[in-house]
């Protein structure tokens, strides 16, 4: 595939570098009478997130997992103005900083869940709220999860109490191409845009295996795994053609030929974004053999699969996953609910880690997202019993650094390092224990959750005036 | 521990024909009886039963000794409400015996009987028991009738059936309403009418008797066991108003052995539940309003029920019934006492199922379903190290451990042969 820069790719690049002058004023529409080149606004639904006001805070005498594989015993962390300023055995802080004694407690980076359907499959899970699967066509790459996120889903607040500071909201897995995902900061607010993680790249949800063939088997196909792969290949091929059309338009425009721009196709626009490397692929896939076929499709069409989600059999091909640098986002112990989940084992995550591949703990559940630390703890201890020695400090990378990398936000969050966002959780004790709980959760340095202060617990509009409003959740 | 495991490996070969006598020595034993927790005790196992437990005990000569110093010992866990033995793979993978579509033999669903369907070779059996689950209540989970048939208590050992006709479930919340014409106004009338009809039949309905009831003949026979209190009635409800109806039902039918199931808002009527001695089976992690029946969902449910004096059982799952311990642990993290957390997995479900003389505690005469744990079983990082079912140390192996060992081995060294030739 030719990789000539086009207007489309330049425009998409603005997503990641807002500093480029003129990006925000890029003309939105396609058909210009004459003279002006048509280009696509890559960010038509921009983030309006603003952090909760924080105060400079130092937590002392605390055990810190940095998220980069380090553990600091009896250390300190100081954060101010939304950023981590310093951490280590001893840290200076101004006299007016708020001081928290962390004796017996632990600090970690905020948990990042790469697989959530909060807001698109919210609670209450009524049919009228079911907005996660556009089950009308196996290829719906043109739909965006962010257009369906209901910010009043009480699940956001529950996840916050579990130490989750950012998450990716994905469309479901009914379709070969389910649509674009969105990354949110877990500060429940009025609108999706108020929660949208600034500068995070878009993701594309894809799905292998049983779900698409079950959904479309009697609705025109795909009916088999053969049909699934033919569906991906045809779509990628169409996207290549789409890119060529726009490149031709760009070229002819530059030659002064005043060409007619191609008809905009939202589905192919997303796929083209993947082929150009601007949109990250998140692919629901369980079986080892199937993941390997997908990595060949990836090579055939020269794109990148960022993460296999669920990846229940990743342990069987961990070497191949490492070789292709594809992450696996996994549960600790879910298995057996369908054939492709039949070979789930408790040591999946540690085996993938041990092979040197990228391992992520994910939830795909409004309950699981509330205790992802326990999922990591189970995987860590199961690995240990099987002779796979991984430090807790390394294991925490499954919860924050690796997911941040998989979402393209590691420059901002996912580890505790000076200059990064102060997404910090203070745990009542060792977070690998069932009995430990998140006591304070800071997002960009603002105190988003404080277990000791029920008055400040988030209560969604839906829960106001209902039984259980403001109760222990 | 290594020594102990190798000793056990030889024991695994033994069969129930000449089960050996075993002494488990020096562990911290949660007896789940009035004796409470014994910091260092010895348990004698003979003929599949617990022969004796004491903190100061001389072990007779013909007992094999297992050192459990530093370990934690509990009764085997009792899955409170599962479909174990009735399902292998839930979706698109052949017959699932926990799902029953319209069947000619039943009109109200009461007659269905899972005791015929239990499959001890299901991979879920080994996968669950190596993690400490040694028995479970199991029943139908999906019907389009009023009742969910007659559940059974299953052992995760060689002989699966511990008790047939052990309980019957009925949903008196939204799901039950949907199956009864879409409204509780129909559901409760149907329930009362079905029971009244069964009560009106004297003796046994014969095949030659004329019968055109709401129930089939077989349904009537099953419901009679519910009416007499022999077979507990598991009533599933979440909304506090529905639970109040369950309590009113108990007042109308004092002989029926009522158990509340699911009970997301049970904490709101905890005192009344305690007053009427209605135990509950819950998943304490449900803290979201999945619908308008669960608006009061809270992680404090289990703790508040305990405080009011309600007996709480935990463990509603099937493929991952092994995670019931984690669920109970999270209830403890949110205020349930640790003792009640352990009881919710052992003595409470045993009592609910009327099996307290057989399983769910460690005391003389009980079935020797016992687990030696690496530490606190409610901690996610601890695990079962050796499980005994009916007095036999089981092989701590499952499909999953074999898959693990095959790929651990293939990861460790590059083999000349493809993976399928590797036998773990």
Interface residues (C-beta under 8 A of the other chain):
Chain A: X123 X124 X125 X126 X154 X155 X158 X210 X214 X315 X316 X318 X319 X333 X334 X335 X336 X337 X338 X339 X342 X343 X344 X345 X346 X347 X351 X354 X355 X366 X367 X370 X371 X374 X377 X378 X380 X381 X382 X385 X386 X387 X388 X432 X433 X434 X435 X436 X437 X462 X463 X466 X467 X468 X471 X472 X473
Chain B: X88 X89 X90 X91 X92 X93 X123 X124 X240 X265 X268 X285 X286 X287 X288 X289 X290 X291 X292 X294 X295 X296 X297 X298 X299 X300 X319 X320 X322 X323 X326 X329 X330 X332 X333 X334 X378 X379 X380 X381 X382 X383 X400 X401 X403 X404 X407 X408 X411 X419
